[in-house]
Amino acid sequence: MCLAIPMKIVSMLPGGRGVVSCDDNSADNSADDAGGTTCEVDLSLTPGVQPGDYVIVHAGLAIETLDREEADARLALFAAWGAAQRAESGESGGSEESGESRESGEPDT
């Protein structure tokens, strides 16, 4: 399955490209924070966007613009979906029963 993720435009580049924040853009973790993860995307399908605008990015291409409230709402849906998936699988973030170390990412031995 492929997902299109809300991201905040951080800066514009030549050739219809831009840099977006790849971190959680919710109000408690602003994309303006220094040191966040960024990635370059094609903005050619979203003409007129500027730094600070929010876009939906799929496969490196911004395909839709949206406001901050809608971006936060969609990110909240992703968070709820992830929590539901973890609850359904019995995962709690770290599982001593499985023998897997979530911190190290090493599989059971």
MOURDA-V130914 format. One record per backbone hydrogen bond with DSSP energy under -0.5 kcal/mol. CO is the residue of the C=O (numbers start at 1). NH is the residue of the N-H. Records with the same first field share a line. If there is no record, write none. Layout:
CO=NH ; NH
This chain:
3=5
5=57
7=55
8=21
9=52
11=19
13=17
16=43
17=13
18=41
19=10 ; 11
20=39
26=29
30=33
33=36
37=22 ; 23
39=20
41=18 ; 43
42=62
43=46
46=49
50=53
53=9
54=66
55=7 ; 57
56=63 ; 64
57=5
58=61
60=42
61=58 ; 63
64=56
66=54
67=71
68=72
69=73
70=74
71=75
72=76
73=77
74=78
75=79
76=80
77=81
78=82
79=83
80=84
81=85
82=86
83=87
84=88
85=89
86=90 ; 91
87=90
94=96
95=99 ; 100
100=95 ; 102
101=105 ; 106
106=101
